[in-house]
Amino acid sequence: MKGVSVVIVTKNEEDRIEAALQSAAAASEIVVVDAMSEDRTVEICKAYTDKVYIRQWQGFAAQKQTASDLAAGPWIFILDSDERFTPELAEEISSTLKDTALDGFYVPRKNFFLGRWIKYGGWRPDYTLRLFKKECGRLEPREVHEKVVVNGRTGYLKNPVEHYTYRSVAEFLAKLDNYSTLSAKDKGARRIGIASLTVRPIATFIKMYFLRLGFLDGVHGFILAVLYGYYTFVKYTKLWEVNQGGKGL
């Protein structure tokens, strides 16, 4: 992947960062911005790249923008610690960038949950803009679910990046508190009533499990739909709490 800088932000990822780094070996450079990890993350990263920087946590979007700014390549690929390049994706990127007039590319993600590839429930193909010209792309300032905004023309790649999400229900629940807080902050002040606390979680479950055919993923699809319904409930409950004048966020 000549001319591509793979950028990764980390914090206490010693159990899975090495696989991500190994998968990015074909890139021209790997840039890591670590948020003061307390485990072996930095040590592992330094075995794969000399471009490892330590920065206090600024938020997802700001941290990834910092990593992008530190990259030297004309093209940036944002890779998360729980994601992996496949050889097919690396080859497609190399061949595509040899002759393209586009400024960014959406990449499909092959998402795994509890060790299983999830094909339904809205988790496939899950396109996300990850590859872009450094001079044309910026991270949109959001608390969570950050995204790249490209000033130019974009296209789509065919081969997916593998995304190993929650490896256990406990891991999902551990992250739920932080993500729901950040999501509530993004939504800002708004009136939250019984409808939001009841209809929205149920609608999330129905959309994932029935409308987007999550039931075809078996027990995994059912668990995932229930967990996302619960996540929706917690998110709007936190937003309600803040608007009521509670300590909240």
Contacts in CASP RR format, 6 or more apart in sequence:
PFRMAT RR
TARGET T0000
AUTHOR 0000-0000-0000
METHOD contacts of the structure
MODEL  1
MKGVSVVIVTKNEEDRIEAALQSAAAASEIVVVDAMSEDRTVEICKAYTD
KVYIRQWQGFAAQKQTASDLAAGPWIFILDSDERFTPELAEEISSTLKDT
ALDGFYVPRKNFFLGRWIKYGGWRPDYTLRLFKKECGRLEPREVHEKVVV
NGRTGYLKNPVEHYTYRSVAEFLAKLDNYSTLSAKDKGARRIGIASLTVR
PIATFIKMYFLRLGFLDGVHGFILAVLYGYYTFVKYTKLWEVNQGGKGL
1 26 0 8 1.000
1 27 0 8 1.000
1 28 0 8 1.000
1 77 0 8 1.000
1 90 0 8 1.000
1 93 0 8 1.000
1 94 0 8 1.000
1 97 0 8 1.000
2 28 0 8 1.000
2 94 0 8 1.000
2 97 0 8 1.000
3 27 0 8 1.000
3 28 0 8 1.000
3 73 0 8 1.000
3 74 0 8 1.000
3 75 0 8 1.000
3 97 0 8 1.000
4 27 0 8 1.000
4 28 0 8 1.000
4 73 0 8 1.000
4 75 0 8 1.000
4 76 0 8 1.000
4 77 0 8 1.000
4 93 0 8 1.000
4 97 0 8 1.000
4 131 0 8 1.000
5 27 0 8 1.000
5 28 0 8 1.000
5 29 0 8 1.000
5 30 0 8 1.000
5 31 0 8 1.000
5 71 0 8 1.000
5 72 0 8 1.000
5 73 0 8 1.000
5 75 0 8 1.000
5 76 0 8 1.000
5 77 0 8 1.000
5 134 0 8 1.000
6 24 0 8 1.000
6 27 0 8 1.000
6 29 0 8 1.000
6 30 0 8 1.000
6 31 0 8 1.000
6 77 0 8 1.000
6 79 0 8 1.000
7 30 0 8 1.000
7 31 0 8 1.000
7 32 0 8 1.000
7 33 0 8 1.000
7 64 0 8 1.000
7 67 0 8 1.000
7 68 0 8 1.000
7 70 0 8 1.000
7 71 0 8 1.000
7 76 0 8 1.000
7 77 0 8 1.000
7 78 0 8 1.000
7 79 0 8 1.000
8 17 0 8 1.000
8 20 0 8 1.000
8 21 0 8 1.000
8 24 0 8 1.000
8 30 0 8 1.000
8 31 0 8 1.000
8 32 0 8 1.000
8 33 0 8 1.000
8 45 0 8 1.000
8 67 0 8 1.000
8 78 0 8 1.000
8 79 0 8 1.000
8 80 0 8 1.000
8 81 0 8 1.000
9 32 0 8 1.000
9 33 0 8 1.000
9 34 0 8 1.000
9 35 0 8 1.000
9 60 0 8 1.000
9 63 0 8 1.000
9 64 0 8 1.000
9 67 0 8 1.000
9 80 0 8 1.000
9 81 0 8 1.000
10 17 0 8 1.000
10 32 0 8 1.000
10 33 0 8 1.000
10 34 0 8 1.000
10 35 0 8 1.000
10 37 0 8 1.000
10 41 0 8 1.000
10 42 0 8 1.000
10 45 0 8 1.000
10 81 0 8 1.000
11 34 0 8 1.000
11 35 0 8 1.000
11 36 0 8 1.000
11 37 0 8 1.000
11 41 0 8 1.000
11 57 0 8 1.000
12 37 0 8 1.000
12 38 0 8 1.000
12 39 0 8 1.000
12 41 0 8 1.000
13 37 0 8 1.000
13 39 0 8 1.000
13 41 0 8 1.000
13 81 0 8 1.000
14 37 0 8 1.000
14 39 0 8 1.000
14 40 0 8 1.000
14 41 0 8 1.000
14 44 0 8 1.000
16 81 0 8 1.000
16 82 0 8 1.000
16 164 0 8 1.000
17 41 0 8 1.000
17 44 0 8 1.000
17 45 0 8 1.000
17 81 0 8 1.000
18 44 0 8 1.000
18 48 0 8 1.000
19 84 0 8 1.000
20 79 0 8 1.000
20 80 0 8 1.000
20 81 0 8 1.000
20 82 0 8 1.000
20 83 0 8 1.000
20 84 0 8 1.000
21 30 0 8 1.000
21 44 0 8 1.000
21 45 0 8 1.000
21 48 0 8 1.000
21 49 0 8 1.000
22 48 0 8 1.000
23 84 0 8 1.000
23 85 0 8 1.000
23 86 0 8 1.000
24 30 0 8 1.000
24 77 0 8 1.000
24 79 0 8 1.000
24 85 0 8 1.000
25 48 0 8 1.000
26 85 0 8 1.000
26 90 0 8 1.000
26 94 0 8 1.000
27 77 0 8 1.000
28 73 0 8 1.000
29 49 0 8 1.000
29 51 0 8 1.000
29 71 0 8 1.000
29 72 0 8 1.000
29 73 0 8 1.000
30 48 0 8 1.000
30 49 0 8 1.000
30 51 0 8 1.000
31 49 0 8 1.000
31 51 0 8 1.000
31 53 0 8 1.000
31 67 0 8 1.000
31 70 0 8 1.000
31 71 0 8 1.000
32 45 0 8 1.000
32 49 0 8 1.000
32 51 0 8 1.000
32 52 0 8 1.000
32 53 0 8 1.000
32 67 0 8 1.000
33 53 0 8 1.000
33 54 0 8 1.000
33 55 0 8 1.000
33 63 0 8 1.000
33 64 0 8 1.000
33 66 0 8 1.000
33 67 0 8 1.000
33 70 0 8 1.000
34 41 0 8 1.000
34 42 0 8 1.000
34 45 0 8 1.000
34 52 0 8 1.000
34 53 0 8 1.000
34 54 0 8 1.000
34 55 0 8 1.000
35 55 0 8 1.000
35 56 0 8 1.000
35 57 0 8 1.000
35 63 0 8 1.000
36 54 0 8 1.000
36 55 0 8 1.000
36 56 0 8 1.000
36 57 0 8 1.000
42 52 0 8 1.000
42 54 0 8 1.000
45 52 0 8 1.000
46 52 0 8 1.000
51 70 0 8 1.000
53 66 0 8 1.000
53 67 0 8 1.000
53 70 0 8 1.000
55 63 0 8 1.000
55 66 0 8 1.000
57 63 0 8 1.000
58 66 0 8 1.000
59 143 0 8 1.000
60 142 0 8 1.000
60 143 0 8 1.000
60 144 0 8 1.000
60 146 0 8 1.000
60 182 0 8 1.000
61 139 0 8 1.000
61 140 0 8 1.000
61 141 0 8 1.000
61 142 0 8 1.000
61 143 0 8 1.000
61 146 0 8 1.000
62 139 0 8 1.000
62 141 0 8 1.000
64 78 0 8 1.000
64 139 0 8 1.000
64 146 0 8 1.000
65 138 0 8 1.000
65 139 0 8 1.000
67 78 0 8 1.000
68 76 0 8 1.000
68 78 0 8 1.000
68 134 0 8 1.000
68 139 0 8 1.000
71 134 0 8 1.000
73 134 0 8 1.000
74 133 0 8 1.000
74 134 0 8 1.000
74 135 0 8 1.000
75 97 0 8 1.000
75 131 0 8 1.000
75 132 0 8 1.000
75 133 0 8 1.000
75 134 0 8 1.000
76 131 0 8 1.000
76 132 0 8 1.000
76 133 0 8 1.000
76 134 0 8 1.000
76 137 0 8 1.000
77 93 0 8 1.000
77 130 0 8 1.000
77 131 0 8 1.000
78 130 0 8 1.000
78 148 0 8 1.000
79 85 0 8 1.000
79 130 0 8 1.000
79 161 0 8 1.000
80 163 0 8 1.000
82 163 0 8 1.000
82 164 0 8 1.000
82 165 0 8 1.000
83 109 0 8 1.000
83 161 0 8 1.000
83 162 0 8 1.000
83 163 0 8 1.000
83 164 0 8 1.000
84 161 0 8 1.000
84 162 0 8 1.000
84 163 0 8 1.000
84 164 0 8 1.000
85 161 0 8 1.000
85 162 0 8 1.000
86 159 0 8 1.000
86 160 0 8 1.000
86 161 0 8 1.000
86 162 0 8 1.000
88 159 0 8 1.000
89 107 0 8 1.000
89 157 0 8 1.000
89 159 0 8 1.000
89 160 0 8 1.000
89 161 0 8 1.000
91 159 0 8 1.000
92 157 0 8 1.000
92 158 0 8 1.000
92 159 0 8 1.000
93 131 0 8 1.000
93 157 0 8 1.000
96 105 0 8 1.000
96 157 0 8 1.000
101 153 0 8 1.000
102 152 0 8 1.000
102 153 0 8 1.000
102 154 0 8 1.000
102 155 0 8 1.000
103 132 0 8 1.000
103 133 0 8 1.000
103 136 0 8 1.000
103 137 0 8 1.000
103 150 0 8 1.000
103 151 0 8 1.000
103 152 0 8 1.000
103 153 0 8 1.000
103 154 0 8 1.000
104 129 0 8 1.000
104 131 0 8 1.000
104 132 0 8 1.000
104 133 0 8 1.000
104 136 0 8 1.000
104 137 0 8 1.000
104 150 0 8 1.000
104 152 0 8 1.000
104 153 0 8 1.000
104 154 0 8 1.000
104 155 0 8 1.000
105 129 0 8 1.000
105 130 0 8 1.000
105 131 0 8 1.000
105 132 0 8 1.000
105 154 0 8 1.000
105 155 0 8 1.000
105 156 0 8 1.000
105 157 0 8 1.000
106 127 0 8 1.000
106 128 0 8 1.000
106 129 0 8 1.000
106 130 0 8 1.000
106 154 0 8 1.000
106 155 0 8 1.000
106 156 0 8 1.000
106 157 0 8 1.000
107 127 0 8 1.000
107 128 0 8 1.000
107 129 0 8 1.000
107 130 0 8 1.000
107 131 0 8 1.000
107 157 0 8 1.000
107 160 0 8 1.000
107 161 0 8 1.000
108 124 0 8 1.000
108 125 0 8 1.000
108 126 0 8 1.000
108 127 0 8 1.000
108 156 0 8 1.000
108 157 0 8 1.000
108 158 0 8 1.000
108 159 0 8 1.000
108 160 0 8 1.000
108 161 0 8 1.000
109 125 0 8 1.000
109 126 0 8 1.000
109 127 0 8 1.000
109 128 0 8 1.000
109 160 0 8 1.000
109 161 0 8 1.000
109 162 0 8 1.000
109 163 0 8 1.000
110 117 0 8 1.000
110 124 0 8 1.000
110 160 0 8 1.000
110 161 0 8 1.000
110 162 0 8 1.000
110 163 0 8 1.000
111 117 0 8 1.000
111 118 0 8 1.000
111 123 0 8 1.000
111 124 0 8 1.000
111 126 0 8 1.000
111 163 0 8 1.000
111 165 0 8 1.000
112 118 0 8 1.000
112 162 0 8 1.000
112 163 0 8 1.000
112 164 0 8 1.000
112 165 0 8 1.000
113 123 0 8 1.000
113 165 0 8 1.000
113 166 0 8 1.000
113 220 0 8 1.000
113 221 0 8 1.000
113 224 0 8 1.000
114 166 0 8 1.000
114 167 0 8 1.000
114 168 0 8 1.000
114 169 0 8 1.000
114 220 0 8 1.000
114 223 0 8 1.000
115 164 0 8 1.000
115 167 0 8 1.000
116 217 0 8 1.000
116 220 0 8 1.000
118 124 0 8 1.000
118 217 0 8 1.000
118 220 0 8 1.000
118 221 0 8 1.000
118 224 0 8 1.000
119 216 0 8 1.000
119 217 0 8 1.000
120 212 0 8 1.000
120 213 0 8 1.000
120 214 0 8 1.000
120 215 0 8 1.000
120 216 0 8 1.000
120 217 0 8 1.000
120 221 0 8 1.000
121 208 0 8 1.000
121 209 0 8 1.000
121 212 0 8 1.000
121 213 0 8 1.000
121 214 0 8 1.000
121 217 0 8 1.000
121 221 0 8 1.000
121 224 0 8 1.000
121 225 0 8 1.000
122 208 0 8 1.000
122 212 0 8 1.000
122 214 0 8 1.000
123 224 0 8 1.000
125 160 0 8 1.000
126 163 0 8 1.000
127 156 0 8 1.000
128 147 0 8 1.000
129 147 0 8 1.000
129 148 0 8 1.000
129 150 0 8 1.000
129 154 0 8 1.000
130 148 0 8 1.000
130 161 0 8 1.000
131 157 0 8 1.000
132 148 0 8 1.000
132 150 0 8 1.000
132 154 0 8 1.000
133 150 0 8 1.000
136 150 0 8 1.000
136 151 0 8 1.000
136 152 0 8 1.000
137 148 0 8 1.000
137 149 0 8 1.000
137 150 0 8 1.000
137 151 0 8 1.000
138 148 0 8 1.000
138 149 0 8 1.000
138 151 0 8 1.000
139 146 0 8 1.000
139 147 0 8 1.000
139 148 0 8 1.000
139 149 0 8 1.000
140 146 0 8 1.000
140 147 0 8 1.000
140 148 0 8 1.000
140 149 0 8 1.000
142 186 0 8 1.000
143 182 0 8 1.000
143 183 0 8 1.000
143 185 0 8 1.000
143 186 0 8 1.000
144 179 0 8 1.000
144 182 0 8 1.000
144 183 0 8 1.000
144 186 0 8 1.000
145 183 0 8 1.000
145 186 0 8 1.000
166 172 0 8 1.000
166 175 0 8 1.000
169 223 0 8 1.000
169 227 0 8 1.000
172 227 0 8 1.000
176 227 0 8 1.000
176 230 0 8 1.000
176 231 0 8 1.000
176 234 0 8 1.000
177 234 0 8 1.000
179 231 0 8 1.000
180 231 0 8 1.000
180 234 0 8 1.000
180 235 0 8 1.000
180 238 0 8 1.000
181 238 0 8 1.000
181 249 0 8 1.000
183 235 0 8 1.000
184 235 0 8 1.000
184 236 0 8 1.000
184 238 0 8 1.000
184 239 0 8 1.000
184 242 0 8 1.000
184 249 0 8 1.000
185 249 0 8 1.000
187 239 0 8 1.000
188 239 0 8 1.000
189 242 0 8 1.000
189 243 0 8 1.000
190 239 0 8 1.000
190 243 0 8 1.000
191 243 0 8 1.000
192 236 0 8 1.000
192 239 0 8 1.000
192 240 0 8 1.000
192 243 0 8 1.000
193 240 0 8 1.000
196 236 0 8 1.000
196 239 0 8 1.000
196 240 0 8 1.000
197 233 0 8 1.000
197 236 0 8 1.000
197 237 0 8 1.000
197 240 0 8 1.000
200 232 0 8 1.000
200 233 0 8 1.000
200 236 0 8 1.000
201 229 0 8 1.000
201 230 0 8 1.000
201 232 0 8 1.000
201 233 0 8 1.000
201 236 0 8 1.000
202 229 0 8 1.000
204 225 0 8 1.000
204 228 0 8 1.000
204 229 0 8 1.000
204 231 0 8 1.000
204 232 0 8 1.000
205 225 0 8 1.000
205 226 0 8 1.000
205 228 0 8 1.000
205 229 0 8 1.000
208 214 0 8 1.000
208 221 0 8 1.000
208 224 0 8 1.000
208 225 0 8 1.000
208 228 0 8 1.000
208 229 0 8 1.000
209 215 0 8 1.000
209 221 0 8 1.000
209 222 0 8 1.000
209 225 0 8 1.000
214 221 0 8 1.000
214 222 0 8 1.000
214 224 0 8 1.000
214 225 0 8 1.000
215 221 0 8 1.000
215 222 0 8 1.000
217 224 0 8 1.000
238 248 0 8 1.000
238 249 0 8 1.000
241 247 0 8 1.000
241 248 0 8 1.000
242 248 0 8 1.000
242 249 0 8 1.000
END
